[in-house]
Every structure is written in C-alpha cells, then in structure tokens.
C-alpha cells in the first residue's frame, strides 16, 4: 500500500513559507518484513550496567554497547539448544559433559544418558531449572574449564553417561578437547 502526500503546505508552521518535500511511504504488514534469525550474531548489543553506591544504596544506570562476541564467543547459537529434561536424576558433573539421547515415552520426551545400547545424539553441557543445554556439533564452551586432556579424542563409553579415549569400546566419536575451555564436538 502506498500513501501519497496530500497535505497542503502550512506556511505558518515552517519558516519562509516552505514545507519539507513530500515523500511516498510504503506501508507493510510486520509479517511481510524480513526477520534476522541470528545467522550472524549482532556486532553490538545495547545493554545497561548497574552500579550500586555503597554509601547510600542508590543505583546508577549506565548505557553500554556490548560487543556481540563478548556475549556469544562462537558468534552464533546455532548449535546450542535448551530442552526440557523430564528427568530429575539427570546431572552433569563439574568440568565434564554428558553424552545423551532423547526417548519418546509416549507421554513426553525424556533425556537419558547414552549407554551401550543407545548412541549419543548430543552433549549436555549444563542443566538449569529443568532444562538441559545441548550441543551436537561445533565449539562447546565450558567457562569454568573442563577435565579432559587437550588434543585427545573422546568417544562414547559403554558405561551409561561416560566418555572414554578408547575408540574400540563403542566407536562413536564425541569430541576433542581444543583448549582448557573448549571442546570441538562432531557427531
């Protein structure tokens, strides 16, 4: 839909009896607009920093431009998915990841640790408030550091929820430790 300018000049509003030139404006429904689906993380996020004054308890709010790569170091969240666990016994040991799969129980989907009979579909990096944060490929960041040997490939173990460096145990490659905080996963 195109709207053309039909308002007559209002000489009392603008200096020298002039009015700005009219422009055609195209109007679109919001559902027709292209949406950025985070194919690439934004260069900056507008954020607010809060500083509490210790003397009187007042808060000072400062606007900031925060670099996108400071929030998402790998530049995208394309390989990170939060899933409902539906399994209260699921836990990730500190400094480790948990190879898991999803089983449809008929009523709901439940995440279980991979074992000898169930190959891993993804790695769970953490569990918070009943949600498992899962990655199946790409860079896996563990901000507190991991307990794996750098440069060594890790495979799914035949023991539930465990990983091993012995490829002959199950043969399913899971990841390789790249540095103290990063794993390279590839299923």
N, CA, C and O of each residue as an XYZ file, in Angstrom:
748
protein
N       0.851     -1.166      0.000
C       0.000      0.000      0.000
C       0.892      1.222      0.000
O       1.820      1.296      0.806
N       0.650      2.171     -0.862
C       1.444      3.384     -0.942
C       0.572      4.568     -0.582
O      -0.526      4.730     -1.114
N       1.065      5.389      0.320
C       0.340      6.590      0.711
C       1.051      7.796      0.115
O       2.257      7.948      0.310
N       0.350      8.645     -0.595
C       0.988      9.834     -1.161
C       0.675     11.028     -0.287
O      -0.303     11.040      0.461
N       1.510     12.012     -0.395
C       1.374     13.211      0.421
C       0.258     14.084     -0.142
O       0.317     14.513     -1.294
N      -0.755     14.344      0.675
C      -1.882     15.161      0.204
C      -2.086     16.395      1.067
O      -3.002     17.180      0.823
N      -1.241     16.572      2.070
C      -1.405     17.712      2.960
C      -0.932     18.987      2.265
O       0.198     19.026      1.780
N      -1.757     20.022      2.203
C      -1.309     21.263      1.588
C      -0.272     21.948      2.467
O      -0.262     21.754      3.682
N       0.595     22.742      1.866
C       1.609     23.449      2.665
C       0.965     24.291      3.753
O      -0.055     24.945      3.534
N       1.570     24.263      4.912
C       1.108     25.073      6.028
C       2.182     26.122      6.277
O       3.132     25.879      7.021
N       2.037     27.263      5.670
C       3.075     28.280      5.687
C       3.316     28.866      7.060
O       4.394     29.405      7.315
N       2.341     28.777      7.955
C       2.536     29.339      9.277
C       3.434     28.442     10.136
O       3.992     28.900     11.133
N       3.576     27.165      9.754
C       4.361     26.226     10.559
C       5.840     26.284     10.224
O       6.671     26.160     11.124
N       6.191     26.466      8.969
C       7.581     26.401      8.532
C       8.090     27.786      8.173
O       7.337     28.617      7.664
N       9.374     28.038      8.439
C       9.929     29.356      8.109
C       9.929     29.595      6.597
O       9.966     28.640      5.822
N       9.888     30.828      6.185
C       9.934     31.261      4.784
C       8.768     30.705      3.972
O       8.857     30.645      2.746
N       7.674     30.296      4.624
C       6.512     29.795      3.908
C       6.740     28.483      3.188
O       6.011     28.163      2.249
N       7.740     27.713      3.608
C       8.069     26.452      2.922
C       7.644     25.255      3.758
O       7.488     25.346      4.976
N       7.465     24.156      3.089
C       7.180     22.886      3.749
C       8.157     21.854      3.193
O       8.506     21.910      2.014
N       8.603     20.914      4.026
C       9.532     19.903      3.511
C       8.892     19.137      2.358
O       7.670     19.003      2.297
N       9.726     18.631      1.437
C       9.169     17.894      0.308
C       8.422     16.645      0.784
O       8.798     16.020      1.776
N       7.366     16.301      0.061
C       6.585     15.111      0.399
C       7.284     13.875     -0.138
O       7.913     13.913     -1.195
N       7.168     12.772      0.603
C       7.739     11.502      0.160
C       6.655     10.447      0.217
O       5.813     10.447      1.115
N       6.686      9.542     -0.761
C       5.792      8.388     -0.707
C       6.332      7.421      0.339
O       7.537      7.178      0.405
N       5.449      6.879      1.144
C       5.831      5.940      2.187
C       5.134      4.614      1.913
O       3.914      4.557      1.757
N       5.932      3.548      1.856
C       5.356      2.228      1.642
C       5.037      1.607      2.996
O       5.887      1.578      3.885
N       3.831      1.118      3.151
C       3.392      0.511      4.401
C       3.263     -0.989      4.176
O       2.631     -1.436      3.219
N       3.894     -1.784      5.103
C       3.830     -3.240      5.013
C       3.381     -3.808      6.341
O       3.648     -3.241      7.400
N       2.706     -4.921      6.269
C       2.363     -5.660      7.471
C       3.658     -6.229      8.047
O       4.533     -6.659      7.295
N       3.787     -6.235      9.375
C       5.005     -6.712     10.014
C       5.327     -8.161      9.639
O       6.496     -8.548      9.631
N       4.319     -8.956      9.333
C       4.568    -10.350      8.955
C       5.250    -10.466      7.594
O       5.762    -11.532      7.253
N       5.264     -9.389      6.814
C       5.907     -9.397      5.497
C       7.358     -8.919      5.544
O       8.061     -8.981      4.535
N       7.806     -8.450      6.687
C       9.163     -7.917      6.805
C      10.173     -9.052      6.978
O       9.872    -10.059      7.619
N      11.365     -8.891      6.411
C      12.398     -9.922      6.623
C      12.870     -9.886      8.075
O      13.100     -8.815      8.636
N      13.010    -11.044      8.663
C      13.432    -11.154     10.060
C      14.825    -11.766     10.101
O      15.080    -12.794      9.473
N      15.729    -11.124     10.847
C      17.071    -11.665     11.033
C      16.981    -12.781     12.068
O      16.609    -12.531     13.215
N      17.311    -13.987     11.682
C      17.208    -15.153     12.571
C      18.539    -15.468     13.242
O      18.805    -16.626     13.565
N      19.371    -14.465     13.457
C      20.682    -14.643     14.082
C      21.575    -15.584     13.296
O      22.262    -16.425     13.877
N      21.571    -15.446     11.954
C      22.534    -16.194     11.167
C      23.940    -15.778     11.560
O      24.865    -16.590     11.562
N      24.087    -14.520     11.888
C      25.337    -13.977     12.420
C      24.944    -13.141     13.628
O      23.976    -12.382     13.575
N      25.674    -13.275     14.690
C      25.365    -12.552     15.910
C      25.547    -11.051     15.661
O      26.446    -10.677     14.908
N      24.736    -10.181     16.257
C      24.911     -8.740     16.057
C      26.283     -8.258     16.527
O      26.870     -8.823     17.450
N      26.780     -7.210     15.883
C      28.080     -6.660     16.273
C      28.049     -6.122     17.697
O      29.010     -6.276     18.450
N      26.923     -5.481     18.061
C      26.786     -4.917     19.403
C      25.374     -5.137     19.935
O      24.407     -5.221     19.177
N      25.284     -5.228     21.261
C      24.004     -5.235     21.950
C      23.953     -3.971     22.804
O      24.962     -3.571     23.385
N      22.789     -3.347     22.880
C      22.590     -2.225     23.785
C      22.287     -2.820     25.147
O      21.305     -3.546     25.300
N      23.118     -2.523     26.139
C      22.958     -3.095     27.472
C      22.977     -1.977     28.513
O      23.345     -0.842     28.209
N      22.584     -2.300     29.717
C      22.589     -1.355     30.837
C      23.471     -1.935     31.941
O      23.313     -3.088     32.340
N      24.396     -1.118     32.421
C      25.255     -1.523     33.531
C      24.741     -0.832     34.794
O      24.531      0.381     34.799
N      24.541     -1.598     35.854
C      24.045     -1.058     37.117
C      25.177     -1.032     38.125
O      25.837     -2.044     38.361
N      25.401      0.151     38.725
C      26.404      0.290     39.778
C      25.699      0.783     41.030
O      25.013      1.805     40.995
N      25.861      0.069     42.129
C      25.242      0.443     43.399
C      26.244      1.251     44.213
O      27.373      0.814     44.433
N      25.825      2.425     44.655
C      26.662      3.268     45.511
C      26.595      2.695     46.929
O      25.525      2.641     47.534
N      27.744      2.271     47.450
C      27.810      1.628     48.766
C      27.400      2.570     49.901
O      26.905      2.111     50.930
N      27.598      3.879     49.728
C      27.322      4.812     50.818
C      25.834      5.018     51.064
O      25.397      5.069     52.214
N      25.039      5.138     49.978
C      23.620      5.409     50.187
C      22.698      4.380     49.536
O      21.479      4.502     49.653
N      23.235      3.383     48.863
C      22.433      2.322     48.266
C      21.747      2.708     46.969
O      20.958      1.932     46.431
N      22.039      3.899     46.462
C      21.410      4.324     45.212
C      22.049      3.596     44.029
O      23.193      3.146     44.100
N      21.290      3.493     42.951
C      21.763      2.796     41.758
C      22.043      3.802     40.654
O      21.284      4.750     40.451
N      23.132      3.587     39.953
C      23.456      4.402     38.787
C      23.408      3.475     37.578
O      24.079      2.444     37.554
N      22.619      3.840     36.584
C      22.458      3.033     35.385
C      23.216      3.696     34.247
O      23.017      4.875     33.953
N      24.085      2.922     33.613
C      24.900      3.446     32.525
C      24.634      2.636     31.264
O      24.817      1.418     31.267
N      24.201      3.296     30.171
C      24.018      2.555     28.913
C      25.375      2.151     28.334
O      26.357      2.885     28.448
N      25.410      0.990     27.722
C      26.655      0.468     27.149
C      26.373     -0.194     25.803
O      25.279     -0.710     25.571
N      27.350     -0.174     24.937
C      27.329     -1.004     23.735
C      28.266     -2.165     24.020
O      29.474     -1.976     24.162
N      27.708     -3.364     24.104
C      28.482     -4.557     24.428
C      28.729     -5.345     23.151
O      27.780     -5.667     22.435
N      30.004     -5.668     22.845
C      30.294     -6.447     21.637
C      29.580     -7.788     21.655
O      29.579     -8.477     22.675
N      28.973     -8.165     20.534
C      28.248     -9.427     20.423
C      29.124    -10.624     20.731
O      28.660    -11.588     21.340
N      30.409    -10.577     20.314
C      31.278    -11.734     20.556
C      31.690    -11.855     22.020
O      32.237    -12.883     22.419
N      31.438    -10.816     22.836
C      31.690    -10.934     24.273
C      30.572    -11.726     24.938
O      30.789    -12.375     25.961
N      29.374    -11.675     24.356
C      28.239    -12.401     24.912
C      28.187    -13.824     24.363
O      27.947    -14.775     25.107
N      28.416    -13.964     23.041
C      28.413    -15.275     22.391
C      29.765    -15.463     21.696
O      29.910    -15.084     20.534
N      30.759    -16.044     22.387
C      32.116    -16.122     21.851
C      32.241    -16.849     20.517
O      33.127    -16.522     19.728
N      31.369    -17.838     20.242
C      31.492    -18.556     18.975
C      30.682    -17.895     17.866
O      30.611    -18.421     16.755
N      30.068    -16.740     18.157
C      29.400    -15.953     17.136
C      27.984    -16.365     16.795
O      27.305    -15.646     16.062
N      27.521    -17.474     17.287
C      26.175    -17.922     16.956
C      25.689    -18.905     18.002
O      26.491    -19.529     18.697
N      24.407    -19.039     18.111
C      23.835    -20.044     19.000
C      23.201    -21.162     18.200
O      22.337    -21.885     18.697
N      23.637    -21.299     16.954
C      23.014    -22.267     16.056
C      23.153    -23.699     16.560
O      22.345    -24.556     16.205
N      24.164    -23.972     17.380
C      24.359    -25.345     17.825
C      24.045    -25.547     19.308
O      24.418    -26.576     19.871
N      23.373    -24.600     19.952
C      23.027    -24.715     21.365
C      21.508    -24.721     21.515
O      20.832    -23.790     21.080
N      20.979    -25.771     22.132
C      19.535    -25.918     22.272
C      19.167    -26.227     23.713
O      19.735    -27.141     24.309
N      18.223    -25.482     24.286
C      17.722    -25.860     25.608
C      16.514    -26.790     25.450
O      15.547    -26.442     24.773
N      16.572    -27.961     26.069
C      15.472    -28.925     26.036
C      14.988    -29.182     27.456
O      15.776    -29.152     28.402
N      13.694    -29.433     27.602
C      13.183    -29.898     28.890
C      13.743    -31.294     29.121
O      13.681    -32.145     28.234
N      14.288    -31.531     30.303
C      14.893    -32.841     30.556
C      13.835    -33.904     30.834
O      13.954    -35.031     30.352
N      12.798    -33.562     31.607
C      11.798    -34.533     32.064
C      12.464    -35.715     32.763
O      11.952    -36.835     32.733
N      13.615    -35.453     33.396
C      14.367    -36.498     34.075
C      15.098    -35.853     35.251
O      16.152    -35.244     35.070
N      14.540    -35.987     36.454
C      15.112    -35.346     37.644
C      16.459    -35.927     38.059
O      17.200    -35.280     38.798
N      16.790    -37.127     37.605
C      18.056    -37.747     38.005
C      19.222    -37.341     37.097
O      20.363    -37.719     37.363
N      18.958    -36.587     36.046
C      19.989    -36.179     35.105
C      20.863    -35.094     35.720
O      20.344    -34.101     36.230
N      22.183    -35.267     35.681
C      23.110    -34.244     36.178
C      24.411    -34.310     35.391
O      24.809    -35.363     34.893
N      25.061    -33.157     35.294
C      26.334    -33.056     34.592
C      27.409    -32.796     35.639
O      27.357    -31.780     36.332
N      28.388    -33.700     35.770
C      29.471    -33.475     36.727
C      30.274    -32.218     36.359
O      30.413    -31.890     35.181
N      30.793    -31.529     37.357
C      31.583    -30.311     37.131
C      32.781    -30.623     36.233
O      33.472    -31.624     36.421
N      33.012    -29.751     35.260
C      34.158    -29.907     34.367
C      33.989    -30.983     33.314
O      34.961    -31.368     32.666
N      32.765    -31.480     33.129
C      32.519    -32.539     32.166
C      31.294    -32.227     31.312
O      30.586    -31.252     31.561
N      31.057    -33.046     30.325
C      29.837    -33.014     29.532
C      29.190    -34.388     29.648
O      29.834    -35.364     30.033
N      27.911    -34.445     29.310
C      27.178    -35.698     29.440
C      26.619    -36.094     28.079
O      25.748    -35.398     27.556
N      27.099    -37.205     27.481
C      26.518    -37.655     26.213
C      25.117    -38.204     26.458
O      24.926    -39.044     27.338
N      24.132    -37.736     25.683
C      22.735    -38.103     25.930
C      21.971    -38.380     24.647
O      22.449    -38.125     23.542
N      20.772    -38.910     24.828
C      19.816    -39.117     23.739
C      18.429    -38.800     24.280
O      18.239    -38.698     25.492
N      17.459    -38.645     23.381
C      16.079    -38.383     23.779
C      15.227    -39.589     23.442
O      15.304    -40.140     22.344
N      14.404    -39.993     24.418
C      13.481    -41.102     24.190
C      12.052    -40.590     24.326
O      11.727    -39.875     25.273
N      11.211    -40.958     23.377
C       9.799    -40.611     23.436
C       9.096    -41.701     24.231
O       9.027    -42.848     23.790
N       8.575    -41.346     25.401
C       7.926    -42.332     26.270
C       6.444    -42.472     25.977
O       5.750    -43.216     26.670
N       5.945    -41.776     24.967
C       4.530    -41.816     24.638
C       3.776    -40.645     25.235
O       2.837    -40.133     24.626
N       4.176    -40.220     26.417
C       3.546    -39.077     27.072
C       4.400    -37.829     26.910
O       3.884    -36.728     26.719
N       5.714    -38.015     26.988
C       6.645    -36.900     26.885
C       8.002    -37.398     26.411
O       8.276    -38.599     26.410
N       8.838    -36.464     26.011
C      10.205    -36.796     25.626
C      11.093    -36.674     26.855
O      10.982    -35.713     27.616
N      11.972    -37.647     27.046
C      12.836    -37.679     28.216
C      14.282    -37.804     27.752
O      14.591    -38.595     26.861
N      15.162    -37.018     28.363
C      16.595    -37.095     28.065
C      17.233    -38.111     29.010
O      17.043    -38.061     30.225
N      17.996    -39.035     28.419
C      18.723    -40.050     29.189
C      20.198    -40.023     28.793
O      20.533    -39.661     27.665
N      21.083    -40.408     29.726
C      22.495    -40.543     29.364
C      22.665    -41.690     28.369
O      22.034    -42.739     28.500
N      23.531    -41.473     27.371
C      23.816    -42.520     26.384
C      24.491    -43.700     27.077
O      25.199    -43.530     28.070
N      24.263    -44.894     26.542
C      24.868    -46.098     27.106
C      25.225    -47.056     25.981
O      25.229    -46.674     24.811
N      25.521    -48.280     26.330
C      25.948    -49.286     25.359
C      24.910    -49.513     24.258
O      25.275    -49.766     23.110
N      23.626    -49.424     24.596
C      22.556    -49.688     23.633
C      21.952    -48.450     22.991
O      21.145    -48.563     22.068
N      22.334    -47.266     23.469
C      21.755    -46.016     22.958
C      22.876    -45.038     22.618
O      23.512    -44.493     23.519
N      23.123    -44.811     21.334
C      24.161    -43.851     20.955
C      23.778    -42.428     21.369
O      22.599    -42.098     21.495
N      24.782    -41.609     21.574
C      24.554    -40.215     21.949
C      24.101    -39.426     20.730
O      24.624    -39.604     19.630
N      23.122    -38.552     20.939
C      22.670    -37.637     19.892
C      23.252    -36.245     20.094
O      23.302    -35.450     19.155
N      23.693    -35.945     21.319
C      24.214    -34.621     21.642
C      24.938    -34.679     22.981
O      24.887    -35.688     23.686
N      25.613    -33.583     23.322
C      26.268    -33.435     24.619
C      25.465    -32.453     25.452
O      25.056    -31.407     24.949
N      25.234    -32.771     26.711
C      24.613    -31.827     27.631
C      25.746    -31.143     28.373
O      26.587    -31.799     28.988
N      25.762    -29.810     28.309
C      26.831    -29.041     28.952
C      26.447    -28.570     30.346
O      27.305    -28.433     31.218
N      25.147    -28.321     30.559
C      24.677    -27.923     31.884
C      23.169    -28.132     31.979
O      22.471    -28.234     30.970
N      22.690    -28.192     33.213
C      21.262    -28.326     33.456
C      20.869    -27.239     34.440
O      21.457    -27.106     35.514
N      19.855    -26.460     34.050
C      19.351    -25.397     34.913
C      17.834    -25.367     34.828
O      17.263    -25.352     33.738
N      17.194    -25.360     35.972
C      15.733    -25.235     36.072
C      14.992    -26.204     35.157
O      14.047    -25.819     34.470
N      15.424    -27.459     35.150
C      14.738    -28.484     34.370
C      15.022    -28.451     32.877
O      14.390    -29.174     32.106
N      15.967    -27.618     32.466
C      16.353    -27.539     31.046
C      17.799    -27.989     30.896
O      18.683    -27.598     31.658
N      18.008    -28.836     29.872
C      19.353    -29.301     29.549
C      19.851    -28.486     28.364
O      19.150    -28.365     27.360
N      21.043    -27.930     28.467
C      21.638    -27.164     27.378
C      22.502    -28.126     26.568
O      23.513    -28.640     27.047
N      22.073    -28.355     25.322
C      22.610    -29.424     24.493
C      23.311    -28.877     23.257
O      22.872    -27.894     22.659
N      24.414    -29.534     22.884
C      25.120    -29.216     21.659
C      25.467    -30.511     20.946
O      25.875    -31.489     21.573
N      25.302    -30.508     19.633
C      25.612    -31.721     18.879
C      26.777    -31.525     17.919
O      27.320    -32.501     17.402
N      27.163    -30.295     17.677
C      28.282    -30.048     16.785
C      28.866    -28.678     17.072
O      28.206    -27.837     17.682
N      30.075    -28.449     16.645
C      30.699    -27.132     16.787
C      31.482    -26.980     18.074
O      31.831    -27.951     18.745
N      31.744    -25.727     18.391
C      32.546    -25.394     19.566
C      31.685    -25.447     20.815
O      30.638    -24.803     20.880
N      32.122    -26.209     21.805
C      31.435    -26.323     23.080
C      32.271    -25.558     24.098
O      33.387    -25.961     24.427
N      31.721    -24.447     24.595
C      32.441    -23.620     25.570
C      32.042    -24.031     26.981
O      30.857    -24.139     27.298
N      33.040    -24.256     27.817
C      32.815    -24.566     29.227
C      33.558    -23.487     30.013
O      34.755    -23.622     30.264
N      32.862    -22.419     30.405
C      33.509    -21.254     31.013
C      34.339    -21.547     32.254
O      35.340    -20.870     32.490
N      33.955    -22.530     33.047
C      34.722    -22.853     34.253
C      35.874    -23.819     33.970
O      36.638    -24.146     34.878
N      36.007    -24.273     32.736
C      37.064    -25.217     32.362
C      36.587    -26.659     32.450
O      35.635    -26.972     33.166
N      37.269    -27.537     31.705
C      36.890    -28.954     31.695
C      38.031    -29.814     32.210
O      39.141    -29.328     32.422
N      37.747    -31.101     32.411
C      38.726    -32.048     32.961
C      39.317    -32.972     31.898
O      39.920    -33.988     32.246
N      39.162    -32.653     30.624
C      39.618    -33.531     29.555
C      41.026    -33.158     29.100
O      41.458    -32.017     29.260
N      41.739    -34.134     28.530
C      43.111    -33.923     28.060
C      43.066    -33.249     26.688
O      42.407    -33.738     25.770
N      43.757    -32.146     26.560
C      43.776    -31.383     25.313
C      44.434    -32.206     24.211
O      45.493    -32.805     24.402
N      43.769    -32.219     23.038
C      44.300    -32.908     21.871
C      43.910    -34.373     21.760
O      44.237    -35.021     20.765
N      43.226    -34.901     22.746
C      42.849    -36.317     22.755
C      41.383    -36.450     22.317
O      40.532    -35.726     22.833
N      41.068    -37.356     21.380
C      39.670    -37.583     21.010
C      38.952    -38.422     22.073
O      39.530    -39.336     22.661
N      37.686    -38.089     22.300
C      36.867    -38.811     23.272
C      35.683    -39.462     22.558
O      35.133    -38.914     21.603
N      35.310    -40.640     23.043
C      34.258    -41.454     22.444
C      33.222    -41.791     23.503
O      33.477    -41.668     24.701
N      32.048    -42.219     23.047
C      31.013    -42.688     23.965
C      31.479    -43.994     24.590
O      31.958    -44.894     23.899
N      31.334    -44.083     25.888
C      31.674    -45.298     26.613
C      30.479    -46.248     26.620
O      29.348    -45.826     26.380
N      30.722    -47.512     26.892
C      29.616    -48.454     27.039
C      28.960    -48.297     28.414
O      27.877    -48.831     28.655
N      29.621    -47.563     29.311
C      29.052    -47.261     30.629
C      28.166    -46.026     30.507
O      28.573    -45.029     29.910
N      26.971    -46.084     31.062
C      25.992    -45.011     30.928
C      26.557    -43.648     31.314
O      27.099    -43.471     32.406
N      26.419    -42.673     30.383
C      26.784    -41.292     30.643
C      28.267    -41.002     30.702
O      28.662    -39.893     31.060
N      29.100    -41.975     30.359
C      30.544    -41.791     30.448
C      31.172    -41.621     29.066
O      30.591    -42.004     28.050
N      32.372    -41.039     29.052
C      33.155    -40.940     27.825
C      34.470    -41.689     28.043
O      34.880    -41.930     29.179
N      35.116    -42.050     26.949
C      36.364    -42.790     27.028
C      37.291    -42.346     25.899
O      36.846    -41.779     24.901
N      38.570    -42.610     26.070
C      39.534    -42.356     24.993
C      39.750    -43.616     24.159
O      40.490    -43.586     23.176
N      39.115    -44.713     24.537
C      39.241    -45.990     23.834
C      38.194    -46.084     22.716
O      37.018    -46.332     22.982
N      38.623    -45.887     21.483
C      37.711    -45.895     20.334
C      37.069    -47.262     20.116
O      35.981    -47.347     19.548
N      37.725    -48.331     20.559
C      37.203    -49.674     20.303
C      36.007    -50.019     21.195
O      35.314    -51.002     20.931
N      35.752    -49.235     22.240
C      34.660    -49.558     23.160
C      33.291    -49.437     22.471
O      32.492    -50.372     22.528
N      33.013    -48.298     21.823
C      31.745    -48.141     21.079
C      31.982    -47.577     19.682
O      31.160    -47.761     18.785
N      33.101    -46.894     19.503
C      33.421    -46.316     18.203
C      32.723    -45.000     17.891
O      32.980    -44.419     16.836
N      31.849    -44.505     18.766
C      31.153    -43.243     18.483
C      31.988    -42.071     18.974
O      32.108    -41.837     20.177
N      32.570    -41.329     18.018
C      33.346    -40.138     18.346
C      32.411    -39.054     18.867
O      31.343    -38.817     18.301
N      32.822    -38.394     19.956
C      32.011    -37.332     20.540
C      32.665    -35.959     20.400
O      32.053    -35.023     19.886
N      33.910    -35.843     20.861
C      34.570    -34.535     20.848
C      36.079    -34.689     21.038
O      36.597    -35.760     21.353
N      36.748    -33.561     20.828
C      38.184    -33.458     21.078
C      38.399    -32.172     21.857
O      37.843    -31.135     21.495
N      39.189    -32.216     22.913
C      39.474    -31.016     23.699
C      40.462    -30.150     22.922
O      41.530    -30.617     22.527
N      40.097    -28.885     22.707
C      40.925    -27.956     21.922
C      41.793    -27.103     22.828
O      42.981    -26.920     22.559
N      41.215    -26.581     23.894
C      41.973    -25.850     24.910
C      41.290    -26.067     26.254
O      40.364    -26.872     26.350
N      41.717    -25.381     27.263
C      41.213    -25.606     28.632
C      39.713    -25.375     28.774
O      39.089    -25.924     29.682
N      39.128    -24.570     27.889
C      37.718    -24.200     28.000
C      36.866    -24.610     26.805
O      35.665    -24.340     26.792
N      37.461    -25.258     25.798
C      36.758    -25.502     24.545
C      36.880    -26.943     24.097
O      37.964    -27.525     24.122
N      35.746    -27.518     23.683
C      35.714    -28.833     23.068
C      35.199    -28.654     21.646
O      34.395    -27.761     21.380
N      35.659    -29.496     20.739
C      35.152    -29.488     19.361
C      34.328    -30.753     19.185
O      34.871    -31.853     19.081
N      32.984    -30.582     19.152
C      32.078    -31.729     19.039
C      31.724    -31.962     17.592
O      31.618    -31.023     16.803
N      31.539    -33.238     17.246
C      31.132    -33.593     15.886
C      30.527    -34.986     15.919
O      31.240    -35.973     16.096
N      29.216    -35.067     15.750
C      28.528    -36.360     15.745
C      28.339    -36.824     14.330
O      27.778    -37.895     14.101
